[in-house]
Amino acid sequence: MSVVKINVLTVPAEQRETLEKRFAARADAVGDSDGFEWFELLRPVEGTDAYLVYTRWRDEESFQAWLGGSMKAAHAGGAEGERPKPAASASTLWSFEVVQQAAPRSA
């Protein structure tokens, strides 16, 4: 079964727009990765300042390959001093295995 990685990003209110624009600019960066299945950026509605970055992968090896390759390069930035300040003030990675799933029924 697939694995799900949820990056929990604490984002101050004044940085929300910045975070969303950065993700929009890199929307296709993960899509061509081997083993990639799904991505969603979830904006908090109430009660928290945490955004959830949901990705689903064929297996742990696919995620680790992306983490050490494409993702690392995307977050490396350019020459020293060119990397923008992070929009999130903290992050935590949650990991899950998919044990059950359901899809909408066809009409």
C-alpha positions in Angstrom: 0.0 0.0 0.0 0.9 3.6 -0.4 2.5 5.9 2.2 1.3 9.4 3.2 3.6 12.2 4.3 2.0 15.2 6.0 4.3 18.2 6.6 2.7 20.3 9.3 3.8 23.9 8.8 3.3 26.6 11.4 2.7 29.7 9.3 2.1 33.2 10.9 -0.9 35.0 9.4 1.3 37.6 7.7 3.2 34.8 5.8 0.1 32.8 4.5 0.0 34.5 1.2 3.7 34.1 0.7 3.5 30.4 1.5 0.6 29.8 -0.9 2.3 31.7 -3.7 5.5 29.7 -3.3 3.6 26.4 -3.5 1.7 27.6 -6.5 5.0 28.5 -8.3 6.3 25.0 -7.7 3.0 23.1 -8.2 4.5 20.8 -10.8 7.8 20.2 -9.1 6.8 17.0 -7.4 4.4 15.6 -10.1 7.1 13.9 -12.3 8.8 12.1 -9.4 8.8 8.4 -9.6 6.3 6.9 -7.2 4.4 10.2 -6.6 0.6 9.7 -6.3 -1.0 12.9 -4.8 -0.4 16.3 -3.4 -2.6 18.8 -1.5 -1.9 22.0 0.3 -4.5 22.4 3.1 -5.1 25.9 4.5 -6.3 26.2 8.1 -9.8 27.5 8.5 -10.1 27.9 12.2 -8.4 27.0 15.5 -4.9 26.7 14.2 -2.1 28.4 12.2 -0.9 25.1 10.8 -1.0 24.3 7.1 -0.8 20.7 6.1 1.2 19.6 3.0 -0.2 16.2 2.1 1.7 14.0 -0.3 1.0 10.3 -1.1 3.7 8.0 -2.5 3.8 4.5 -3.9 6.3 3.5 -1.2 8.8 4.9 1.4 11.6 4.4 -1.1 9.9 6.7 -3.6 9.5 9.4 -1.0 13.1 9.1 0.2 14.4 9.4 -3.4 12.4 12.6 -3.9 13.4 13.9 -0.5 17.1 13.4 -1.4 16.9 14.6 -5.0 14.2 17.0 -6.4 13.0 18.4 -3.1 16.4 19.0 -1.8 17.4 20.9 -5.0 14.1 22.9 -4.9 14.8 24.1 -1.4 18.5 24.8 -1.9 18.0 28.2 -3.5 20.7 30.0 -5.5 23.9 31.6 -4.4 24.4 32.5 -0.7 22.0 35.2 0.4 19.5 34.5 -2.5 17.4 32.0 -0.7 14.2 33.7 0.6 13.3 33.6 4.3 11.0 30.6 5.1 7.3 31.4 5.3 6.8 28.8 8.0 8.2 29.3 11.5 8.2 25.5 12.3 7.5 22.2 10.6 6.9 18.6 11.7 6.7 15.6 9.4 4.0 13.0 10.0 4.2 9.6 8.3 1.4 7.1 7.7 0.7 3.9 5.8 -2.5 3.6 3.9 -4.4 0.6 5.2 -7.9 1.4 3.8 -9.2 3.7 1.1 -12.4 4.4 -0.7 -13.2 6.2 -3.9 -16.5 7.9 -4.8 -19.0 5.6 -6.4 -19.8 6.1 -10.1 -23.3 7.3 -10.8 
